[in-house]
Amino acid sequence: MAQADYILGLDYGEKRIGVAVAHAIARLPRQLTTLTNSPSVMTEIQEIVDREGVGLIVVGLPRSMDGQVHAQAERAQNFADEIAAHISVPVELADETLTSVQAEQILAERTPGKPVPKEAIDSMSATLILERYFEEHQTGSVA
């Protein structure tokens, strides 16, 4: 197994979970995949953790524009708690406010005039979650 030098970013959704990964030192997130939110998702996340050498998982926490936590944020928090209970890697939360909107804009600019697949938006959102996490943790290693 690889050394745990990578950070996994997850954009939780009731249907799909966007996945991105970044090296803890280089801090350059890349889209990895989009998982179907199903009963097997914890096994799939564990497989990614093992394969990619992940030492930290960051789950996006959606907040409303006024900063309050609502139902979707509670579901994301519960998902993060479930990961922590099943996978022996630390789990942290990072703000994901408007990452899906930003991800769709970025992807639409790359392929003008073509529809952007929802799966691509989800995995791009996960990269933006990691970028925000890194912005909040500017100094030192996070793994």
Helices and strands as residue ranges (DSSP letters): E 6-11, E 16-23, E 30-36, H 41-52, E 54-61, H 71-86, E 91-95, H 99-110, H 118-136
